[in-house]
Amino acid sequence: MNFLVKSENTISEIPVVKIRPNKAQPRKQFNEDELSALSRSIEENGILQPLTVRKVSQTEFELVAGERRLRAAVLAGIRKVPCIIVRCSERESAVYALLENLQRADLGVFEEARGISKLIRRYGLTQEQAAMKLGKTQSTIANKLRLLRLTDEEQEWIESAGLTERHARALLKISSEPQRRELLSKVISDNLNVKQTEQLVSVMLQSSPKQKQFRGNSKAVIKDLRIFLNTINKAIDTMRKSGIHTESFKTDTTDFIEYTIRIPKSAVCPPDQSA
């Protein structure tokens, strides 16, 4: 997708009632104090930078960029706003809306991740394609999308406490949701910085058996498992060499290795002498 919007190079005054919001707008929260301040500035000086819109019908426009200015203008009681009308597809409009917000430092961590996720899902982009459009590396996009593995409640706690993306990424190392929530609560209550949070995560990983299994050496686990299987096979061979007709069946699935061993009772149980 070659992102290129075509502008009519004219500024038009468009009634705010004819401008609908961009469905791909990643920002969901707007600071009320900042909006009020911007509204007062617009009321005093007007809108210095025109909004960008695209025409979707004879009477309706979709906002491409400038939602804060539009909201502030509505607060100021302004009925018409200056707009640059561009010709672009719905996909290009979504990318542009995301780009504009990504260029703002105050876009929330999870707002950004959700915006990228929505862009990928809605338009069938790969992570590589999204990275190219957003001027980021594929690994950066992947790391941001991983943040959405945190529950909605955890995301809300992190945002409300003003924690950083690095805090969130450290918490992702904890696979157990109850443990992760307990740790997050401590991070917030003790006002821990990123380094302290990472140290706390490390301590929890080392002390939790369930977490250790994800950090262990997979080769060592396989080696130990082979020892156990060899022990079973040797036991079966020993019984057979002793004259016990032993049957064994091994089933290997993706989750389990299952052994079934059949030993004739006549070989191990003496005959009943009570008859």
Protein Blocks (a to p, Z undefined) as FASTA:
>chain_A
ZZddddehiacdddfklpccdfklmblbdcfklmmmmmmmmmmnopfbdcddddfbfkbc
cdfbhplmmmmmmmnopabdcdddddddfklmmmmmmmmmmmpmklcfklmmmmmmmmmm
mnopafklmmmmnopafklmmmmmmmmmpcfklmmmmmmnopafklmmmmmmpmblklmm
mmmmmmmmnopafklmmmmmmmmmmmpmklmmmmmcfklmmmmmmmmmmmmmmmmmmmmm
nopacdddddddfkbccddddddfklmmccdfkZZ
